[in-house]
Amino acid sequence: MLRIRKDNDKIRELNINKDTLEELQKIVSSPKTTDDIKKIMIKKFAKVSPCCTCGGIPTYEVIYDCDGASRVERYCDPCSERVFSRNAVL
């Protein structure tokens, strides 16, 4: 289970189509694909921004309440575990 910082912050799992996810994994794992192309392809196929830590395919979206505004960050599984493992429980 992921942990977030404040009670009013929200986390949701991104549901990316299985076929789309497989195609993205092929693109991201290719040594011939540049980081910029990977980011563009993730945005095009998954319709979300890449992981804000490593630039990989995100699986979670965290929405922080910032005094009336919202800040949205997306994380892949390994980065989400590393970033949120030390914070308060959801």
C-alpha positions in Angstrom: 0.0 0.0 0.0 1.3 3.4 -0.9 1.7 6.1 1.7 1.0 9.8 1.2 1.9 12.9 3.1 -1.4 14.5 4.1 -5.0 13.3 4.7 -6.5 15.5 2.0 -4.0 14.2 -0.7 -5.4 11.6 -3.1 -3.8 8.7 -4.9 -5.3 6.7 -7.7 -4.0 3.8 -9.8 -3.8 4.5 -13.5 -5.5 1.9 -15.6 -3.6 1.7 -18.9 -4.9 -0.8 -21.5 -2.9 -4.0 -21.5 -2.1 -3.8 -25.3 -1.1 -0.1 -24.9 1.1 -1.1 -21.9 2.8 -3.8 -23.9 3.5 -1.5 -26.8 4.9 1.2 -24.5 7.2 -1.3 -22.7 8.7 -2.3 -26.1 9.3 1.3 -26.9 10.8 2.2 -23.5 13.0 -0.8 -23.3 14.5 -0.3 -26.7 18.1 1.0 -26.6 17.6 2.9 -29.8 14.9 5.1 -28.4 15.9 8.4 -26.8 14.6 9.7 -23.5 12.7 12.5 -25.3 11.0 10.0 -27.7 10.1 7.8 -24.7 8.4 10.7 -23.0 6.5 11.7 -26.1 5.3 8.1 -26.7 4.1 7.7 -23.1 2.1 10.9 -23.4 0.7 9.8 -26.8 -0.3 6.2 -25.9 -1.0 6.4 -22.2 -2.4 9.9 -22.3 -0.5 10.8 -19.1 2.9 12.3 -18.3 5.8 9.9 -17.6 6.9 9.1 -14.0 8.2 12.4 -12.5 11.2 10.6 -11.0 12.6 8.3 -13.7 10.6 9.1 -16.8 9.2 5.6 -17.0 5.6 4.4 -17.5 3.5 5.6 -14.6 1.1 3.4 -12.7 0.0 5.8 -9.9 -1.2 9.4 -9.9 -0.9 11.5 -6.7 -2.9 14.7 -6.4 -1.8 17.1 -3.7 -4.0 19.9 -2.4 -2.0 23.1 -2.4 -4.3 25.8 -0.8 -7.0 25.6 -3.4 -4.8 24.5 -6.3 -3.9 20.9 -7.2 -0.4 19.5 -7.9 -0.4 16.2 -9.9 2.5 13.8 -9.9 2.7 10.4 -11.6 5.0 7.5 -10.5 5.9 4.1 -11.7 5.8 1.1 -9.3 9.5 1.2 -8.2 9.6 5.0 -7.8 6.3 5.1 -5.9 7.6 2.5 -3.4 10.8 4.3 -2.9 9.2 7.8 -2.5 6.2 6.9 -0.3 7.5 4.1 1.9 8.6 6.5 4.7 5.4 8.7 4.9 2.1 8.5 6.7 -0.3 5.7 5.7 -3.0 6.5 3.1 
